[in-house]
Amino acid sequence: MNHHDETLGRVLGPGAPELTCEQCFDELDRYVELTLAGEPADERIPGMRAHLEGCPACAEDFRSLRDLVGREGD
Amino acid sequence: MTPPMQMPADRTARDWVGELRAGGAREQAAVEELHALLLKAARFEIGRRGAELAHLRGGDGEDLAQQAADDALMAVLRKLDEFRGESRFTTWAYKFALLEAAVKVRRRAWQGREVPLEDEAWAALSAPGSAGRGAEEAELLAALREEIERTLSERQREVLVAVTLNGVPIDVLAERLGSTRGALYKTLHDARRKLREALAERGFRVEEGSEDR
């Protein structure tokens, strides 16, 4: 993906049905545990992946929780 | 010497909720233990964001971690009834500490800085003759810029440009505009939908996003 595609992606967002920030936060712990367990998290929580693609702040929250919990599980 | 902290896995979710409502010394002990876990999570978040705080004094990071843990503790205790047991209690609680810490770091990093709401980033985006850009893409970018000016409300344009082109964290923008992350994201979402519709009407095919996380 080149620089302009990335910019277009950021401006136009995922273009798919997505959760709100509040719904994302509500589901974040479950989504992280499903992801770390190798479960089909995107099937179980539809709209989460699209939201994380569209919302940089929620995506950072996801990565932080995934890494913190993943580290404890090592 | 501080006794070793009990490992999160030592308690089940039911134990945590029960102890945090037990009253007296048991509740106090559980609250202290929870605070220690939240502080650990807040330090983790602030540690990974060290670069954003590079210009601050040495103790500021620890102060932010303490504030984040305090605020997260209040949030967790306030929302205890909402814990559904669909994850481990500690995973659920950590997210409050990480959120509080991340928001505090972003706001601190932008303290005293002007938030750019105008389309400064367009210069790089729409510079003619950029390597690797085809005529079709250049046309799409030009149409996108036109539709941002033509189709969006002033508020939608401000939020879209600040967050997606100028890289302003949405929490920082929310604080400056007296709003919330959720409300501003709704504005951004509506703006994106209008732009996609406008581009489609003009015959552009815009793929659904597939950015890697």
Interface residues (C-beta under 8 A of the other chain):
Chain A: M1 N2 H4 E6 T7 L8 G9 R10 V11 L12 G13 P14 G15 A16 E18 T20 C21 E22 F25 L28 D29 R30 V32 E33 R49 A50 L52 E53 G54 C55 P56 A57 A59 E60 D61 F62 R63 S64 L65 D67 L68 V69 E72
Chain B: P8 A41 F44 E45 R48 E86 S87 R88 T90 T91 W92 Y94 K95 L98 L99 A102 R106 A121 L125 S130 G132 R133 E137 L140 L141 L144 I148 L160 V163 T164 L165 P169 I170 D171 R181 G182 Y185 K186 L188 H189 R192 L195 R196 L199 V206 E207 E208 G209 S210 E211 R213
